[in-house]
Amino acid sequence: MNRMGMKMVFVVVFAMAAWGAESATITVAKDGTGNVASVQHALLLAQNGDEIVIADNAVYEEDITAGAVANLVASFTLRAAAGQHPTIRAVNQSSRLAVLGIPGVD
């Protein structure tokens, strides 16, 4: 196969891969009525272009750590559903960011 033919095959394969990758909406609801019941679990499932929607006014007492999003290689959206005002409150009061030179408790 000549160089032009190889380039065309690459473009077609790349376009097919990009076309097949669709974004998803992951719904978080503390009462279990969503796809998942915690924000951290939603972060673990998120892929490029996904939207994480918190569907209730609950207080999510959980740590959202760098480890929870370490597998993410792309961007996502995290938002509350229309009319909802959830709270994410850290439960670990350690100063994990101090090693990075960022003072205070995260």
N, CA, C and O atoms as a Tinker XYZ file with bonds, in Angstrom:
   424  protein
     1  N      0.852000   -1.174000    0.000000    73     2
     2  CA     0.000000    0.000000    0.000000    64     1     3
     3  C      0.897000    1.238000    0.000000    63     2     4     5
     4  O      1.869000    1.302000    0.753000    81     3
     5  N      0.575000    2.211000   -0.837000    73     3     6
     6  CA     1.394000    3.418000   -0.894000    64     5     7
     7  C      1.067000    4.351000    0.274000    63     6     8     9
     8  O      0.132000    4.107000    1.036000    81     7
     9  N      1.848000    5.417000    0.400000    73     7    10
    10  CA     1.691000    6.346000    1.528000    64     9    11
    11  C      0.315000    7.003000    1.547000    63    10    12    13
    12  O     -0.274000    7.186000    2.612000    81    11
    13  N     -0.196000    7.358000    0.374000    73    11    14
    14  CA    -1.506000    8.002000    0.310000    64    13    15
    15  C     -2.593000    7.047000    0.792000    63    14    16    17
    16  O     -3.507000    7.449000    1.512000    81    15
    17  N     -2.491000    5.797000    0.397000    73    15    18
    18  CA    -3.463000    4.799000    0.838000    64    17    19
    19  C     -3.409000    4.584000    2.339000    63    18    20    21
    20  O     -4.448000    4.430000    2.981000    81    19
    21  N     -2.203000    4.571000    2.910000    73    19    22
    22  CA    -2.052000    4.397000    4.355000    64    21    23
    23  C     -2.652000    5.585000    5.105000    63    22    24    25
    24  O     -3.283000    5.412000    6.148000    81    23
    25  N     -2.455000    6.789000    4.574000    73    23    26
    26  CA    -3.024000    7.978000    5.211000    64    25    27
    27  C     -4.546000    7.911000    5.205000    63    26    28    29
    28  O     -5.187000    8.260000    6.197000    81    27
    29  N     -5.123000    7.470000    4.103000    73    27    30
    30  CA    -6.580000    7.377000    4.010000    64    29    31
    31  C     -7.127000    6.354000    5.001000    63    30    32    33
    32  O     -8.152000    6.597000    5.637000    81    31
    33  N     -6.455000    5.216000    5.136000    73    31    34
    34  CA    -6.891000    4.197000    6.088000    64    33    35
    35  C     -6.838000    4.758000    7.502000    63    34    36    37
    36  O     -7.767000    4.554000    8.283000    81    35
    37  N     -5.756000    5.466000    7.842000    73    35    38
    38  CA    -5.624000    6.057000    9.169000    64    37    39
    39  C     -6.750000    7.056000    9.439000    63    38    40    41
    40  O     -7.343000    7.044000   10.517000    81    39
    41  N     -7.046000    7.912000    8.473000    73    39    42
    42  CA    -8.099000    8.918000    8.642000    64    41    43
    43  C     -9.450000    8.242000    8.846000    63    42    44    45
    44  O    -10.218000    8.668000    9.709000    81    43
    45  N     -9.755000    7.218000    8.088000    73    43    46
    46  CA   -11.035000    6.522000    8.216000    64    45    47
    47  C    -11.139000    5.833000    9.575000    63    46    48    49
    48  O    -12.172000    5.931000   10.238000    81    47
    49  N    -10.081000    5.136000    9.998000    73    47    50
    50  CA   -10.095000    4.448000   11.290000    64    49    51
    51  C    -10.227000    5.456000   12.422000    63    50    52    53
    52  O    -10.999000    5.234000   13.355000    81    51
    53  N     -9.488000    6.562000   12.358000    73    51    54
    54  CA    -9.560000    7.591000   13.390000    64    53    55
    55  C    -10.956000    8.195000   13.450000    63    54    56    57
    56  O    -11.494000    8.392000   14.539000    81    55
    57  N    -11.544000    8.490000   12.308000    73    55    58
    58  CA   -12.887000    9.079000   12.265000    64    57    59
    59  C    -13.920000    8.114000   12.828000    63    58    60    61
    60  O    -14.838000    8.539000   13.530000    81    59
    61  N    -13.789000    6.829000   12.535000    73    59    62
    62  CA   -14.731000    5.844000   13.058000    64    61    63
    63  C    -14.614000    5.739000   14.574000    63    62    64    65
    64  O    -15.626000    5.614000   15.263000    81    63
    65  N    -13.395000    5.787000   15.100000    73    63    66
    66  CA   -13.196000    5.707000   16.549000    64    65    67
    67  C    -13.790000    6.928000   17.233000    63    66    68    69
    68  O    -14.438000    6.800000   18.272000    81    67
    69  N    -13.582000    8.098000   16.672000    73    67    70
    70  CA   -14.122000    9.323000   17.259000    64    69    71
    71  C    -15.642000    9.344000   17.167000    63    70    72    73
    72  O    -16.308000    9.808000   18.093000    81    71
    73  N    -16.198000    8.855000   16.072000    73    71    74
    74  CA   -17.640000    8.856000   15.882000    64    73    75
    75  C    -18.322000    7.904000   16.859000    63    74    76    77
    76  O    -19.422000    8.184000   17.334000    81    75
    77  N    -17.673000    6.781000   17.160000    73    75    78
    78  CA   -18.265000    5.788000   18.046000    64    77    79
    79  C    -18.223000    6.176000   19.511000    63    78    80    81
    80  O    -18.935000    5.586000   20.323000    81    79
    81  N    -17.408000    7.153000   19.864000    73    79    82
    82  CA   -17.280000    7.555000   21.259000    64    81    83
    83  C    -18.335000    8.607000   21.580000    63    82    84    85
    84  O    -18.183000    9.776000   21.226000    81    83
    85  N    -19.399000    8.190000   22.248000    73    83    86
    86  CA   -20.463000    9.113000   22.607000    64    85    87
    87  C    -20.371000    9.440000   24.083000    63    86    88    89
    88  O    -19.976000    8.604000   24.895000    81    87
    89  N    -20.738000   10.658000   24.419000    73    87    90
    90  CA   -20.727000   11.035000   25.825000    64    89    91
    91  C    -21.985000   10.496000   26.504000    63    90    92    93
    92  O    -23.000000   10.230000   25.861000    81    91
    93  N    -21.884000   10.347000   27.807000    73    91    94
    94  CA   -22.996000    9.812000   28.592000    64    93    95
    95  C    -23.314000   10.770000   29.728000    63    94    96    97
    96  O    -22.499000   11.617000   30.093000    81    95
    97  N    -24.500000   10.623000   30.275000    73    95    98
    98  CA   -24.883000   11.354000   31.474000    64    97    99
    99  C    -24.937000   10.358000   32.616000    63    98   100   101
   100  O    -25.647000    9.355000   32.547000    81    99
   101  N    -24.179000   10.641000   33.668000    73    99   102
   102  CA   -24.168000    9.803000   34.865000    64   101   103
   103  C    -24.923000   10.566000   35.943000    63   102   104   105
   104  O    -24.515000   11.660000   36.334000    81   103
   105  N    -26.017000    9.995000   36.423000    73   103   106
   106  CA   -26.844000   10.668000   37.420000    64   105   107
   107  C    -26.487000   10.168000   38.812000    63   106   108   109
   108  O    -26.443000    8.964000   39.065000    81   107
   109  N    -26.230000   11.120000   39.717000    73   107   110
   110  CA   -25.913000   10.809000   41.110000    64   109   111
   111  C    -27.131000   11.151000   41.956000    63   110   112   113
   112  O    -27.637000   12.272000   41.891000    81   111
   113  N    -27.605000   10.196000   42.749000    73   111   114
   114  CA   -28.698000   10.434000   43.689000    64   113   115
   115  C    -28.406000    9.623000   44.945000    63   114   116   117
   116  O    -28.261000    8.402000   44.894000    81   115
   117  N    -28.325000   10.310000   46.053000    73   115   118
   118  CA   -27.936000    9.664000   47.305000    64   117   119
   119  C    -28.906000    8.558000   47.718000    63   118   120   121
   120  O    -28.509000    7.603000   48.386000    81   119
   121  N    -30.177000    8.680000   47.324000    73   119   122
   122  CA   -31.172000    7.674000   47.710000    64   121   123
   123  C    -31.143000    6.429000   46.825000    63   122   124   125
   124  O    -31.951000    5.518000   47.004000    81   123
   125  N    -30.211000    6.394000   45.868000    73   123   126
   126  CA   -30.063000    5.211000   45.027000    64   125   127
   127  C    -30.899000    5.212000   43.761000    63   126   128   129
   128  O    -30.881000    4.228000   43.022000    81   127
   129  N    -31.629000    6.282000   43.485000    73   127   130
   130  CA   -32.474000    6.318000   42.290000    64   129   131
   131  C    -31.714000    6.733000   41.031000    63   130   132   133
   132  O    -32.266000    6.674000   39.932000    81   131
   133  N    -30.457000    7.152000   41.174000    73   131   134
   134  CA   -29.643000    7.518000   40.015000    64   133   135
   135  C    -28.811000    6.340000   39.545000    63   134   136   137
   136  O    -29.017000    5.207000   39.980000    81   135
   137  N    -27.868000    6.617000   38.653000    73   135   138
   138  CA   -26.951000    5.568000   38.208000    64   137   139
   139  C    -26.022000    5.137000   39.334000    63   138   140   141
   140  O    -25.667000    3.964000   39.449000    81   139
   141  N    -25.629000    6.110000   40.169000    73   139   142
   142  CA   -24.747000    5.852000   41.312000    64   141   143
   143  C    -25.212000    6.696000   42.494000    63   142   144   145
   144  O    -25.990000    7.636000   42.330000    81   143
   145  N    -24.727000    6.350000   43.694000    73   143   146
   146  CA   -25.147000    7.066000   44.900000    64   145   147
   147  C    -24.067000    7.982000   45.466000    63   146   148   149
   148  O    -24.288000    8.624000   46.493000    81   147
   149  N    -22.897000    8.058000   44.816000    73   147   150
   150  CA   -21.848000    8.950000   45.312000    64   149   151
   151  C    -21.164000    9.665000   44.151000    63   150   152   153
   152  O    -21.093000    9.155000   43.033000    81   151
   153  N    -20.668000   10.855000   44.449000    73   151   154
   154  CA   -19.964000   11.642000   43.441000    64   153   155
   155  C    -18.667000   10.945000   43.048000    63   154   156   157
   156  O    -18.310000   10.907000   41.871000    81   155
   157  N    -17.969000   10.399000   44.028000    73   155   158
   158  CA   -16.706000    9.725000   43.742000    64   157   159
   159  C    -16.917000    8.543000   42.800000    63   158   160   161
   160  O    -16.113000    8.325000   41.893000    81   159
   161  N    -17.979000    7.785000   43.002000    73   159   162
   162  CA   -18.270000    6.657000   42.113000    64   161   163
   163  C    -18.523000    7.157000   40.690000    63   162   164   165
   164  O    -18.069000    6.545000   39.723000    81   163
   165  N    -19.243000    8.265000   40.567000    73   163   166
   166  CA   -19.495000    8.838000   39.241000    64   165   167
   167  C    -18.191000    9.249000   38.570000    63   166   168   169
   168  O    -18.018000    9.047000   37.369000    81   167
   169  N    -17.270000    9.828000   39.348000    73   167   170
   170  CA   -15.976000   10.230000   38.791000    64   169   171
   171  C    -15.192000    9.027000   38.278000    63   170   172   173
   172  O    -14.506000    9.114000   37.260000    81   171
   173  N    -15.297000    7.916000   38.979000    73   171   174
   174  CA   -14.591000    6.709000   38.546000    64   173   175
   175  C    -15.145000    6.171000   37.226000    63   174   176   177
   176  O    -14.413000    5.553000   36.452000    81   175
   177  N    -16.427000    6.403000   36.968000    73   175   178
   178  CA   -17.062000    5.911000   35.746000    64   177   179
   179  C    -16.931000    6.868000   34.564000    63   178   180   181
   180  O    -17.060000    6.452000   33.413000    81   179
   181  N    -16.675000    8.138000   34.841000    73   179   182
   182  CA   -16.706000    9.172000   33.797000    64   181   183
   183  C    -15.650000    8.949000   32.720000    63   182   184   185
   184  O    -14.519000    8.548000   32.996000    81   183
   185  N    -16.057000    9.221000   31.496000    73   183   186
   186  CA   -15.187000    9.162000   30.326000    64   185   187
   187  C    -15.183000   10.541000   29.667000    63   186   188   189
   188  O    -15.906000   11.442000   30.092000    81   187
   189  N    -14.378000   10.694000   28.645000    73   187   190
   190  CA   -14.261000   11.958000   27.933000    64   189   191
   191  C    -15.626000   12.467000   27.468000    63   190   192   193
   192  O    -16.365000   11.759000   26.785000    81   191
   193  N    -15.948000   13.703000   27.848000    73   191   194
   194  CA   -17.177000   14.338000   27.401000    64   193   195
   195  C    -18.411000   14.008000   28.216000    63   194   196   197
   196  O    -19.482000   14.555000   27.949000    81   195
   197  N    -18.295000   13.127000   29.205000    73   195   198
   198  CA   -19.456000   12.757000   30.015000    64   197   199
   199  C    -19.910000   13.919000   30.887000    63   198   200   201
   200  O    -19.151000   14.845000   31.171000    81   199
   201  N    -21.157000   13.845000   31.298000    73   199   202
   202  CA   -21.729000   14.833000   32.202000    64   201   203
   203  C    -22.197000   14.101000   33.452000    63   202   204   205
   204  O    -22.940000   13.123000   33.369000    81   203
   205  N    -21.756000   14.585000   34.612000    73   203   206
   206  CA   -22.193000   14.037000   35.891000    64   205   207
   207  C    -23.204000   15.022000   36.455000    63   206   208   209
   208  O    -22.890000   16.193000   36.668000    81   207
   209  N    -24.423000   14.542000   36.696000    73   207   210
   210  CA   -25.499000   15.401000   37.184000    64   209   211
   211  C    -25.929000   14.915000   38.558000    63   210   212   213
   212  O    -26.343000   13.766000   38.718000    81   211
   213  N    -25.829000   15.797000   39.550000    73   211   214
   214  CA   -26.305000   15.470000   40.895000    64   213   215
   215  C    -27.782000   15.841000   40.936000    63   214   216   217
   216  O    -28.142000   17.005000   40.755000    81   215
   217  N    -28.637000   14.845000   41.175000    73   215   218
   218  CA   -30.074000   14.996000   40.983000    64   217   219
   219  C    -30.853000   15.392000   42.231000    63   218   220   221
   220  O    -32.082000   15.442000   42.190000    81   219
   221  N    -30.176000   15.674000   43.333000    73   219   222
   222  CA   -30.907000   15.986000   44.559000    64   221   223
   223  C    -30.221000   17.098000   45.345000    63   222   224   225
   224  O    -29.173000   17.604000   44.943000    81   223
   225  N    -30.826000   17.468000   46.466000    73   223   226
   226  CA   -30.282000   18.510000   47.343000    64   225   227
   227  C    -29.491000   17.919000   48.504000    63   226   228   229
   228  O    -29.287000   18.593000   49.513000    81   227
   229  N    -29.051000   16.697000   48.383000    73   227   230
   230  CA   -28.382000   15.996000   49.477000    64   229   231
   231  C    -27.025000   16.609000   49.799000    63   230   232   233
   232  O    -26.432000   17.331000   48.997000    81   231
   233  N    -26.556000   16.291000   51.006000    73   231   234
   234  CA   -25.194000   16.626000   51.411000    64   233   235
   235  C    -24.367000   15.368000   51.197000    63   234   236   237
   236  O    -24.621000   14.337000   51.820000    81   235
   237  N    -23.388000   15.453000   50.325000    73   235   238
   238  CA   -22.509000   14.323000   50.028000    64   237   239
   239  C    -21.256000   14.482000   50.865000    63   238   240   241
   240  O    -20.385000   15.291000   50.545000    81   239
   241  N    -21.166000   13.711000   51.936000    73   239   242
   242  CA   -19.999000   13.761000   52.811000    64   241   243
   243  C    -19.039000   12.677000   52.353000    63   242   244   245
   244  O    -19.124000   11.522000   52.771000    81   243
   245  N    -18.137000   13.077000   51.494000    73   243   246
   246  CA   -17.170000   12.147000   50.918000    64   245   247
   247  C    -15.955000   12.927000   50.462000    63   246   248   249
   248  O    -16.026000   14.130000   50.211000    81   247
   249  N    -14.864000   12.240000   50.360000    73   247   250
   250  CA   -13.647000   12.869000   49.863000    64   249   251
   251  C    -13.533000   12.616000   48.372000    63   250   252   253
   252  O    -13.602000   11.478000   47.908000    81   251
   253  N    -13.362000   13.671000   47.651000    73   251   254
   254  CA   -13.088000   13.576000   46.221000    64   253   255
   255  C    -11.584000   13.772000   46.104000    63   254   256   257
   256  O    -11.086000   14.897000   46.137000    81   255
   257  N    -10.877000   12.672000   45.968000    73   255   258
   258  CA    -9.416000   12.736000   45.987000    64   257   259
   259  C     -8.838000   12.598000   44.591000    63   258   260   261
   260  O     -9.516000   12.182000   43.651000    81   259
   261  N     -7.565000   12.957000   44.481000    73   259   262
   262  CA    -6.871000   12.813000   43.198000    64   261   263
   263  C     -6.894000   11.362000   42.749000    63   262   264   265
   264  O     -6.942000   11.083000   41.551000    81   263
   265  N     -6.862000   10.438000   43.697000    73   263   266
   266  CA    -6.917000    9.023000   43.350000    64   265   267
   267  C     -8.221000    8.647000   42.676000    63   266   268   269
   268  O     -8.259000    7.734000   41.852000    81   267
   269  N     -9.291000    9.346000   43.024000    73   267   270
   270  CA   -10.596000    9.042000   42.440000    64   269   271
   271  C    -10.651000    9.424000   40.974000    63   270   272   273
   272  O    -11.408000    8.829000   40.207000    81   271
   273  N     -9.860000   10.409000   40.574000    73   271   274
   274  CA    -9.903000   10.857000   39.191000    64   273   275
   275  C     -8.605000   10.552000   38.446000    63   274   276   277
   276  O     -8.391000   11.051000   37.341000    81   275
   277  N     -7.750000    9.743000   39.038000    73   275   278
   278  CA    -6.449000    9.460000   38.427000    64   277   279
   279  C     -6.578000    8.771000   37.078000    63   278   280   281
   280  O     -5.719000    8.949000   36.214000    81   279
   281  N     -7.628000    7.993000   36.880000    73   279   282
   282  CA    -7.787000    7.278000   35.615000    64   281   283
   283  C     -8.368000    8.153000   34.511000    63   282   284   285
   284  O     -8.407000    7.741000   33.352000    81   283
   285  N     -8.817000    9.348000   34.855000    73   283   286
   286  CA    -9.397000   10.222000   33.845000    64   285   287
   287  C     -8.296000   10.833000   32.993000    63   286   288   289
   288  O     -7.328000   11.390000   33.511000    81   287
   289  N     -8.452000   10.726000   31.713000    73   287   290
   290  CA    -7.488000   11.318000   30.796000    64   289   291
   291  C     -8.176000   12.380000   29.959000    63   290   292   293
   292  O     -7.635000   12.836000   28.951000    81   291
   293  N     -9.364000   12.771000   30.378000    73   291   294
   294  CA   -10.142000   13.686000   29.569000    64   293   295
   295  C    -10.975000   14.596000   30.454000    63   294   296   297
   296  O    -10.831000   14.591000   31.677000    81   295
   297  N    -11.830000   15.360000   29.842000    73   295   298
   298  CA   -12.653000   16.303000   30.586000    64   297   299
   299  C    -14.077000   15.781000   30.743000    63   298   300   301
   300  O    -14.539000   14.934000   29.977000    81   299
   301  N    -14.757000   16.309000   31.755000    73   299   302
   302  CA   -16.145000   15.965000   32.011000    64   301   303
   303  C    -16.797000   17.181000   32.646000    63   302   304   305
   304  O    -16.108000   18.125000   33.031000    81   303
   305  N    -18.117000   17.168000   32.758000    73   303   306
   306  CA   -18.861000   18.242000   33.405000    64   305   307
   307  C    -19.502000   17.687000   34.664000    63   306   308   309
   308  O    -20.090000   16.606000   34.641000    81   307
   309  N    -19.391000   18.418000   35.758000    73   307   310
   310  CA   -20.048000   18.069000   37.018000    64   309   311
   311  C    -20.983000   19.218000   37.351000    63   310   312   313
   312  O    -20.542000   20.357000   37.506000    81   311
   313  N    -22.294000   18.921000   37.464000    73   311   314
   314  CA   -23.256000   19.981000   37.750000    64   313   315
   315  C    -24.440000   19.423000   38.525000    63   314   316   317
   316  O    -24.646000   18.211000   38.598000    81   315
   317  N    -25.214000   20.339000   39.102000    73   315   318
   318  CA   -26.455000   19.971000   39.779000    64   317   319
   319  C    -27.589000   19.994000   38.763000    63   318   320   321
   320  O    -27.556000   20.759000   37.799000    81   319
   321  N    -28.583000   19.157000   38.983000    73   319   322
   322  CA   -29.777000   19.182000   38.136000    64   321   323
   323  C    -30.506000   20.503000   38.368000    63   322   324   325
   324  O    -30.321000   21.150000   39.399000    81   323
   325  N    -31.322000   20.889000   37.420000    73   323   326
   326  CA   -32.069000   22.140000   37.519000    64   325   327
   327  C    -32.857000   22.190000   38.825000    63   326   328   329
   328  O    -33.579000   21.251000   39.163000    81   327
   329  N    -32.712000   23.291000   39.552000    73   327   330
   330  CA   -33.444000   23.490000   40.795000    64   329   331
   331  C    -32.848000   22.796000   42.012000    63   330   332   333
   332  O    -33.400000   22.896000   43.108000    81   331
   333  N    -31.740000   22.099000   41.842000    73   331   334
   334  CA   -31.112000   21.378000   42.953000    64   333   335
   335  C    -29.863000   22.119000   43.421000    63   334   336   337
   336  O    -29.194000   22.786000   42.632000    81   335
   337  N    -29.554000   21.996000   44.716000    73   335   338
   338  CA   -28.396000   22.672000   45.301000    64   337   339
   339  C    -27.671000   21.718000   46.253000    63   338   340   341
   340  O    -27.692000   21.924000   47.467000    81   339
   341  N    -27.032000   20.679000   45.714000    73   339   342
   342  CA   -26.331000   19.721000   46.573000    64   341   343
   343  C    -25.065000   20.333000   47.174000    63   342   344   345
   344  O    -24.551000   21.343000   46.694000    81   343
   345  N    -24.583000   19.694000   48.230000    73   343   346
   346  CA   -23.347000   20.109000   48.885000    64   345   347
   347  C    -22.398000   18.926000   48.913000    63   346   348   349
   348  O    -22.801000   17.808000   49.235000    81   347
   349  N    -21.134000   19.168000   48.576000    73   347   350
   350  CA   -20.102000   18.141000   48.712000    64   349   351
   351  C    -19.191000   18.611000   49.839000    63   350   352   353
   352  O    -18.532000   19.644000   49.729000    81   351
   353  N    -19.163000   17.843000   50.919000    73   351   354
   354  CA   -18.390000   18.210000   52.104000    64   353   355
   355  C    -17.334000   17.139000   52.358000    63   354   356   357
   356  O    -17.646000   15.951000   52.447000    81   355
   357  N    -16.088000   17.574000   52.472000    73   355   358
   358  CA   -14.992000   16.637000   52.739000    64   357   359
   359  C    -15.128000   16.062000   54.140000    63   358   360   361
   360  O    -15.466000   16.779000   55.081000    81   359
   361  N    -14.866000   14.774000   54.275000    73   359   362
   362  CA   -14.915000   14.142000   55.593000    64   361   363
   363  C    -13.520000   13.962000   56.169000    63   362   364   365
   364  O    -13.365000   13.845000   57.384000    81   363
   365  N    -12.520000   13.939000   55.327000    73   363   366
   366  CA   -11.142000   13.775000   55.771000    64   365   367
   367  C    -10.561000   15.161000   56.009000    63   366   368   369
   368  O    -10.403000   15.935000   55.065000    81   367
   369  N    -10.250000   15.476000   57.225000    73   367   370
   370  CA    -9.746000   16.806000   57.548000    64   369   371
   371  C     -8.226000   16.881000   57.535000    63   370   372   373
   372  O     -7.648000   17.802000   58.112000    81   371
   373  N     -7.576000   15.934000   56.889000    73   371   374
   374  CA    -6.118000   15.986000   56.807000    64   373   375
   375  C     -5.704000   17.025000   55.777000    63   374   376   377
   376  O     -6.496000   17.440000   54.932000    81   375
   377  N     -4.488000   17.420000   55.865000    73   375   378
   378  CA    -3.971000   18.425000   54.948000    64   377   379
   379  C     -3.214000   17.730000   53.822000    63   378   380   381
   380  O     -1.987000   17.796000   53.764000    81   379
   381  N     -3.936000   17.069000   52.933000    73   379   382
   382  CA    -3.316000   16.282000   51.871000    64   381   383
   383  C     -2.575000   17.133000   50.857000    63   382   384   385
   384  O     -1.633000   16.654000   50.225000    81   383
   385  N     -2.979000   18.381000   50.689000    73   383   386
   386  CA    -2.347000   19.218000   49.678000    64   385   387
   387  C     -1.104000   19.927000   50.197000    63   386   388   389
   388  O     -0.414000   20.600000   49.431000    81   387
   389  N     -0.808000   19.786000   51.489000    73   387   390
   390  CA     0.359000   20.450000   52.066000    64   389   391
   391  C      1.647000   20.005000   51.383000    63   390   392   393
   392  O      2.581000   20.796000   51.249000    81   391
   393  N      1.707000   18.748000   50.949000    73   391   394
   394  CA     2.925000   18.261000   50.289000    64   393   395
   395  C      3.163000   18.964000   48.959000    63   394   396   397
   396  O      4.276000   18.938000   48.433000    81   395
   397  N      2.135000   19.586000   48.418000    73   395   398
   398  CA     2.279000   20.330000   47.168000    64   397   399
   399  C      2.576000   21.805000   47.421000    63   398   400   401
   400  O      2.693000   22.595000   46.485000    81   399
   401  N      2.696000   22.164000   48.700000    73   399   402
   402  CA     2.966000   23.553000   49.031000    64   401   403
   403  C      1.713000   24.398000   49.114000    63   402   404   405
   404  O      1.792000   25.627000   49.113000    81   403
   405  N      0.544000   23.749000   49.187000    73   403   406
   406  CA    -0.718000   24.477000   49.299000    64   405   407
   407  C     -1.151000   24.403000   50.758000    63   406   408   409
   408  O     -1.486000   23.322000   51.244000    81   407
   409  N     -1.152000   25.528000   51.464000    73   407   410
   410  CA    -1.471000   25.503000   52.894000    64   409   411
   411  C     -2.955000   25.285000   53.158000    63   410   412   413
   412  O     -3.792000   25.482000   52.277000    81   411
   413  N     -3.266000   24.877000   54.379000    73   411   414
   414  CA    -4.655000   24.735000   54.801000    64   413   415
   415  C     -5.155000   23.316000   54.672000    63   414   416   417
   416  O     -4.459000   22.427000   54.181000    81   415
   417  N     -6.371000   23.130000   55.121000    73   415   418
   418  CA    -7.017000   21.821000   55.063000    64   417   419
   419  C     -7.903000   21.792000   53.837000    63   418   420   421
   420  O     -8.692000   22.710000   53.614000    81   419
   421  N     -7.780000   20.747000   53.042000    73   419   422
   422  CA    -8.604000   20.654000   51.829000    64   421   423
   423  C     -9.852000   19.853000   52.090000    63   422   424
   424  O    -10.667000   19.668000   51.187000    81   423
